[in-house]
Amino acid sequence: MTDFMQVDYDGLIPNNVGLNQDDRVKKALEKWHPGYIDWWMDMGPVGFQESLVYLRTAVGVGSNGWAKFDYVRMPEYKWGILLAPQVEGRTVPFGTSKGEPAWQEVPGEHRAMLRRLIVIQGDTEPASVEQQRHLGTTAPSLYDMRNLFQVNVEEGRHLWAMVYLLQKYFGADGREEAEELLRRRSGDADTPRMLGAFNEQTPDWLSFFMFTFFTDRDGKMQLEALAQSGFDPLSRTCRFMLTEEAHHMFVGETGVGRIIQRTCEAMRSAGIEDPYDVGRIRALGVIDLPTIQKKANLHFSLTLDLFGSEVSTNAANAFHAGLKGRYHEDRLEDDHQLEGQTYPVLRPVDGVIQAMDVPALSALNMRLRDDYVKDCQKGIDRWNRVITSAGIDFQIRLPHVAFHRKIGEFKNSLYDIHGNPLTTDVWSSRRDEMLPNGDDQAYIEGLMAATPERQPGKYAGWIAPPRVGIDNKPGDFEYVKLA
């Protein structure tokens, strides 16, 4: 019997799924492996493939001591296939099959739908690596560079997780989908990634931190919903992915928080009380709070589109089939089938945003998005405590969910950050006060390009040091040994 708590590192592909006893899948993955390495070398972090990076690598899937830290070159990182331990007697927790034994094989009638869910999740993982590949050159510290690379290698491992499911359970179709995951490219005109936010650029570190705060949090919500799946291998895969995903959101929240802290410190030292005195604040070599707000507006609105349409037949079908549940489905107290139940959905009616009750099964995307917004707000509150502590009259706020939308109920309407309707002309005249403009982006990119920091324990002037080091290392620890 395979020990799911420990990982077998003897072969080419680390795993805790008994790959040595599954020749067909082992050979398929070994055949896919060279293409993955080629993709990593072509589309992974630029300029640092030979550097030794202090990375964590999973050595087990238990709650204690599941990872070890050591220096490794990223192309030699031990990507692998890791599933959380199987829960004895687990049953399908929702949908029409609720209460039946969880599926260990793909139910034939749900094959296409399940494959689509896995492919979409899998496509997001390499996309973010591609979006972030140039950031190493402008890193504000070796600590931050290491965190970027940790996020990157773990997104690569999450790609392996989805490819394993495709190779193991979907035969020739799965093998073809696995190849397509390596063919698509973020932002490519001919072969873009499947979801819009993963084709946007991540040109600077504030964008990276916002991405890992907002967009990786969408990843958390999607993984939480998939972790409820009645298809047990998918559930177990996502349960362990969530363990790694937590660090990505930590990088984003603390990264933005440290930028805010440094800005507040610089303002106080210079005796600047007005947060909108942008010229004087930028002269200090920090990022002004209104620009941070505009970046939050952008990344929050882009991420909301990842949830899809508020009313969705596809989401209803996936829940009905027992394939994708709700956030913390196992903690909810209802019949877990939602027949005859309703949920409020926001819709524009003659320019006025109204909540309208719709069948709960159709509103699952809306419900997951509502859970996401609440989760985001907790991090926003922590950022605002930094500003308040500095005595500065400013608060970061989440824009209204109708703002800057390309998918869903508000895609054909224009609203400001407060949810007030706008004409096209007014939107055009006010856009630059709500979203980053060319001058904002030029300033941020110029600041970061001019101030990369390569000395251990040193930080660029636009970001504060972290409170504690990774793996409790001292402040001057050399997180990346540059080649």
C-alpha positions in Angstrom: 0.0 0.0 0.0 1.3 3.5 -0.9 2.2 5.8 2.0 0.4 8.9 1.0 2.1 10.9 3.7 5.6 10.6 2.2 6.8 11.3 -1.3 8.9 8.9 -3.4 11.9 10.9 -4.8 13.7 8.0 -6.3 12.5 8.3 -9.9 12.3 11.1 -12.5 8.9 12.3 -11.2 8.5 12.6 -7.4 5.1 11.4 -6.4 2.9 9.8 -3.7 0.5 8.0 -6.1 2.4 4.8 -6.6 3.7 5.8 -10.1 6.1 2.9 -10.2 3.2 0.5 -10.2 1.4 2.3 -13.0 3.6 1.9 -16.1 1.1 3.4 -18.6 0.8 6.7 -16.7 4.5 6.7 -15.7 5.6 6.4 -19.4 3.1 9.1 -20.5 4.4 11.6 -17.9 8.0 10.8 -18.7 7.3 11.5 -22.3 5.6 14.8 -21.3 8.5 15.8 -19.0 11.0 17.0 -21.7 8.4 19.3 -23.2 7.7 20.7 -19.8 11.4 21.5 -19.2 11.6 23.1 -22.6 8.6 25.2 -21.7 10.2 26.2 -18.3 13.5 27.2 -20.0 11.7 29.2 -22.7 8.9 30.8 -20.5 10.1 30.6 -16.9 12.1 33.3 -15.0 14.4 35.1 -17.4 18.1 35.3 -16.4 18.1 33.2 -13.2 17.9 29.6 -14.2 21.4 28.9 -13.0 21.0 30.7 -9.7 20.8 28.8 -6.5 17.5 29.7 -4.8 16.4 28.9 -1.3 13.2 27.0 -2.1 10.8 24.8 -0.2 10.1 21.4 -1.6 7.3 19.1 -0.5 8.5 15.9 1.1 5.2 14.8 2.5 1.5 15.8 2.6 0.9 15.6 6.3 0.0 18.8 8.2 3.3 18.9 10.1 6.8 19.1 8.4 5.5 18.6 4.9 8.3 20.7 3.3 12.0 21.2 3.5 14.1 24.2 2.5 17.3 24.1 0.6 19.2 25.7 -2.3 18.3 24.4 -5.7 18.5 25.6 -9.3 15.0 26.1 -10.6 15.2 23.7 -13.6 16.3 21.0 -11.1 13.4 21.6 -8.8 11.6 18.4 -7.7 8.2 19.0 -9.4 6.0 16.1 -8.6 2.5 14.7 -8.1 1.1 15.0 -4.6 -2.3 14.1 -3.4 -3.7 14.6 0.1 -4.4 11.4 2.0 -7.5 9.5 1.0 -10.4 10.0 3.5 -11.8 6.5 4.4 -15.4 6.2 3.5 -15.7 9.6 1.8 -19.0 10.2 0.0 -20.1 12.6 -2.7 -20.9 15.7 -0.6 -23.4 17.5 -2.9 -25.6 17.2 -6.0 -27.8 14.5 -7.2 -25.3 11.8 -6.2 -24.9 13.1 -2.6 -24.2 10.3 -0.2 -22.9 7.9 -2.7 -19.3 6.6 -2.4 -16.9 9.2 -3.8 -15.8 8.3 -7.3 -12.3 6.8 -7.8 -12.8 6.7 -11.6 -14.4 9.3 -13.9 -18.1 8.8 -14.2 -18.8 8.3 -17.9 -21.7 10.7 -18.1 -19.5 13.5 -16.6 -16.3 12.9 -18.5 -16.3 15.9 -20.7 -17.4 18.4 -18.0 -14.8 17.1 -15.6 -12.0 17.2 -18.2 -13.0 20.9 -18.9 -12.8 21.8 -15.3 -9.3 20.3 -14.9 -8.0 21.8 -18.2 -9.2 25.3 -17.2 -7.5 25.0 -13.8 -4.4 23.6 -15.3 -4.2 26.4 -17.9 -4.0 29.1 -15.2 -0.8 27.6 -13.6 1.7 28.0 -16.4 0.1 31.3 -17.5 1.1 33.1 -14.3 4.7 31.9 -14.6 4.7 33.3 -18.2 3.2 36.6 -17.0 5.9 37.0 -14.3 9.0 35.8 -16.2 10.7 39.2 -16.4 10.2 40.4 -12.8 13.5 38.9 -11.4 15.6 41.7 -13.0 13.8 44.4 -11.0 13.4 42.6 -7.7 13.6 44.9 -4.7 15.5 42.4 -2.6 16.8 38.8 -2.7 14.0 38.0 -0.2 11.4 39.1 -2.7 13.2 37.5 -5.6 13.1 34.2 -3.8 9.4 34.6 -3.1 8.7 35.2 -6.7 10.6 32.1 -7.7 8.9 30.0 -5.0 5.5 31.1 -6.4 6.7 30.2 -9.9 8.0 26.7 -9.2 4.8 25.9 -7.2 2.6 27.1 -10.1 4.7 24.7 -12.2 4.0 21.9 -9.7 0.3 22.7 -9.9 0.5 22.2 -13.6 1.9 18.8 -13.0 -1.0 18.0 -10.6 -3.6 18.7 -13.3 -1.5 16.9 -16.0 -1.4 13.8 -13.9 -5.2 13.8 -13.7 -5.5 14.2 -17.4 -2.9 11.5 -18.2 -4.3 9.1 -15.6 -8.0 9.3 -16.2 -8.6 10.7 -19.7 -6.5 8.5 -22.1 -5.7 10.0 -25.5 -7.9 13.0 -24.9 -6.0 13.7 -21.7 -2.6 13.4 -23.3 -3.6 15.8 -26.1 -4.9 18.3 -23.5 -1.6 18.0 -21.6 0.3 18.9 -24.7 -2.0 21.9 -25.3 -1.2 23.2 -21.9 2.4 23.7 -23.0 1.5 25.1 -26.4 -0.6 28.1 -25.2 1.1 31.3 -24.2 -0.1 34.2 -22.0 -1.0 37.1 -24.2 -0.2 35.4 -27.5 -2.5 36.6 -30.3 -2.9 33.1 -31.8 -2.7 30.8 -28.8 -3.6 32.8 -25.7 -4.4 31.3 -22.3 -8.0 30.4 -21.7 -9.0 33.1 -19.2 -8.7 36.8 -19.8 -6.8 37.8 -16.6 -4.1 35.4 -17.5 -3.4 37.1 -20.7 -2.7 40.5 -19.0 0.8 41.7 -18.4 2.5 41.7 -15.0 5.0 44.4 -15.7 6.1 45.5 -12.2 6.3 44.3 -8.6 3.2 46.2 -7.4 1.3 44.3 -10.2 2.8 41.1 -9.0 1.8 41.6 -5.4 -1.7 42.6 -6.5 -1.9 39.6 -8.7 -0.9 37.2 -5.9 -3.3 38.9 -3.5 -6.3 39.1 -5.8 -5.9 36.6 -8.5 -4.3 33.8 -6.5 -7.1 34.3 -4.1 -9.5 33.5 -6.9 -7.3 30.4 -7.3 -7.9 29.6 -3.7 -11.7 29.9 -4.1 -11.7 27.7 -7.2 -9.5 25.1 -5.5 -11.7 25.1 -2.4 -14.7 24.4 -4.6 -12.9 21.7 -6.6 -11.6 20.2 -3.3 -15.3 19.4 -2.5 -15.6 17.3 -5.7 -17.2 13.9 -5.7 -14.3 12.8 -8.0 -11.9 11.9 -5.2 -8.5 12.2 -7.1 -9.4 15.8 -8.0 -10.5 16.5 -4.4 -7.3 15.2 -3.0 -5.1 17.0 -5.5 -6.8 20.3 -4.8 -6.6 19.8 -1.0 -2.8 19.7 -1.2 -2.5 22.5 -3.7 -4.3 24.7 -1.2 -1.5 24.1 1.2 1.0 25.7 -1.2 -1.4 28.4 -2.5 -1.5 29.9 1.0 2.1 31.1 0.6 1.2 32.8 -2.7 -1.4 35.0 -1.1 0.9 35.7 1.8 3.4 37.1 -0.7 0.8 39.3 -2.2 -0.7 40.6 1.0 2.5 41.3 2.7 4.1 42.7 -0.4 1.5 45.4 -0.9 1.5 46.0 2.9 5.2 46.6 2.9 4.9 49.1 0.0 2.1 50.9 1.9 4.3 50.9 5.1 7.3 52.4 3.3 5.2 55.1 1.6 3.6 56.1 5.0 7.1 56.2 6.6 8.4 58.4 3.9 5.4 60.7 4.0 5.8 61.1 7.8 9.5 61.8 7.6 9.0 64.4 4.9 6.1 66.0 6.8 3.6 65.3 4.0 0.1 64.9 5.3 -1.9 65.0 2.1 -1.9 61.6 0.4 -3.0 63.2 -2.9 0.1 65.4 -3.1 1.4 62.9 -5.6 4.3 64.9 -7.0 6.0 65.5 -3.7 5.4 61.9 -2.6 6.9 60.4 -5.8 9.9 62.7 -5.4 10.6 60.6 -2.2 11.0 57.5 -4.4 7.9 55.7 -3.1 4.5 54.8 -4.6 1.7 57.1 -3.6 -1.4 55.6 -2.0 -3.9 56.8 -4.7 -1.8 54.9 -7.3 -1.9 51.8 -5.1 -5.7 52.2 -4.9 -5.9 52.4 -8.7 -3.8 49.2 -9.0 -6.2 47.5 -6.6 -9.2 48.7 -8.7 -7.6 47.1 -11.8 -6.6 43.7 -10.4 -9.8 43.3 -8.4 -12.0 44.0 -11.4 -10.0 41.7 -13.7 -10.2 38.9 -11.1 -13.9 39.2 -10.7 -14.3 38.3 -14.4 -12.6 35.0 -13.6 -15.7 33.9 -11.7 -17.7 33.9 -15.0 -21.2 35.0 -15.4 -23.2 35.5 -12.2 -25.9 33.2 -13.5 -24.4 30.2 -15.1 -25.8 26.9 -16.4 -22.3 25.4 -16.5 -21.8 26.1 -12.8 -25.3 24.6 -12.0 -24.5 21.5 -14.1 -21.1 21.0 -12.4 -22.7 21.2 -8.9 -25.7 19.1 -9.9 -23.3 16.4 -11.1 -21.2 16.5 -7.9 -18.1 17.7 -9.6 -17.6 21.3 -8.2 -19.1 22.5 -5.0 -19.3 25.7 -3.1 -16.6 27.4 -0.9 -16.5 25.3 2.3 -19.3 23.1 1.1 -18.7 20.7 4.0 -19.3 23.5 6.5 -22.6 24.7 5.1 -25.9 23.7 6.7 -28.5 23.0 4.0 -29.5 20.0 1.8 -26.4 20.4 -0.5 -28.7 20.0 -3.5 -30.3 23.4 -3.7 -33.4 22.3 -5.4 -36.1 25.1 -5.0 -33.7 27.5 -3.2 -32.8 31.0 -4.3 -29.8 33.3 -4.0 -29.6 37.1 -4.7 -27.8 38.2 -7.8 -26.9 41.9 -8.6 -28.2 43.1 -11.9 -28.5 46.5 -13.7 -32.1 47.5 -14.1 -32.6 50.8 -16.0 -29.1 51.9 -14.8 -29.9 51.0 -11.2 -28.1 48.0 -9.5 -30.7 45.7 -7.9 -30.5 42.4 -6.1 -32.8 39.8 -7.6 -33.4 36.3 -6.4 -32.6 33.6 -8.9 -32.4 29.8 -8.5 -29.5 29.0 -6.2 -28.2 26.4 -8.6 -27.8 29.0 -11.3 -26.2 31.6 -9.0 -23.2 29.5 -7.8 -20.7 31.7 -9.4 -22.2 34.7 -7.7 -22.1 33.0 -4.4 -18.4 32.0 -4.8 -17.6 35.5 -5.9 -19.4 36.9 -2.8 -17.2 34.6 -0.6 -14.2 35.9 -2.5 -15.0 39.6 -1.9 -15.4 38.9 1.8 -12.0 37.2 1.9 -10.4 40.1 0.0 -11.8 42.6 2.5 -9.9 40.9 5.4 -6.6 41.7 3.7 -7.7 45.2 2.8 -8.5 45.8 6.4 -4.9 44.8 7.4 -3.5 47.2 4.8 -5.7 50.0 6.2 -4.5 49.4 9.7 -0.9 50.3 8.5 -2.2 53.6 7.1 -4.3 54.4 10.1 -1.3 53.7 12.4 0.7 56.2 10.5 -1.9 58.9 11.1 -2.6 59.4 7.3 -6.2 60.1 6.2 -6.6 57.5 3.5 -8.2 54.1 3.2 -7.8 51.4 0.5 -11.3 50.3 -0.7 -12.6 47.6 -2.9 -14.4 49.1 -5.9 -18.0 48.2 -6.6 -18.3 44.8 -8.3 -19.9 46.5 -11.3 -16.8 48.5 -12.0 -14.7 47.8 -15.1 -16.3 44.5 -15.9 -16.0 42.5 -19.2 -17.9 39.4 -18.2 -21.3 38.9 -16.5 -24.2 41.1 -15.7 -22.3 44.4 -16.0 -20.2 43.8 -19.1 -22.2 46.1 -21.3 -22.5 48.9 -18.7 -20.1 51.5 -17.3 -19.9 52.3 -13.6 -17.6 54.2 -11.3 -15.9 52.6 -8.3 -18.9 53.4 -6.1 -21.4 51.7 -8.5 -22.8 54.9 -10.1 -23.6 54.6 -13.8 -21.5 56.6 -16.2 -21.9 57.6 -19.9 -19.2 56.7 -22.3 -17.9 60.3 -22.3 -17.8 60.6 -18.6 -16.1 57.2 -18.3 -13.4 58.4 -20.7 -12.9 61.6 -18.9 -12.7 59.9 -15.5 -10.9 56.7 -16.3 -7.5 57.9 -15.3 -8.6 58.7 -11.8 -9.9 55.2 -11.3 -7.4 53.0 -13.1 -3.6 53.3 -13.6 -2.7 55.5 -16.6 0.4 55.7 -18.7 2.1 58.2 -16.4 1.4 56.0 -13.3 2.8 52.9 -15.1 5.9 54.8 -16.4 6.7 56.0 -12.9 6.3 52.6 -11.3 8.4 50.8 -13.9 11.0 53.5 -13.9 11.3 53.5 -10.1 11.7 49.7 -10.0 14.1 49.5 -12.9 16.3 52.1 -11.3 16.4 50.5 -7.8 16.8 46.7 -8.0 18.6 45.4 -4.9 21.0 42.4 -5.0 22.7 42.6 -1.6 21.5 40.3 1.2 19.5 42.1 3.8 19.1 45.2 1.6 15.8 46.5 0.2 14.8 49.0 -2.5 13.7 52.3 -1.0 10.0 51.9 -2.1 9.4 48.8 0.0 9.8 48.0 3.7 11.7 44.9 4.9 9.5 42.0 6.1 8.9 41.4 9.8 10.4 37.9 9.7 12.4 36.0 7.2 11.4 32.9 5.3 12.1 29.7 7.3 13.0 32.1 10.2 16.2 33.1 8.5 18.1 36.2 9.7 17.7 39.5 7.9 20.9 39.3 6.0 20.3 35.7 4.7 21.3 35.2 1.1 18.0 33.8 -0.3 19.3 33.7 -3.9 22.9 33.0 -4.8 23.2 34.8 -8.2 25.0 32.9 -10.9 
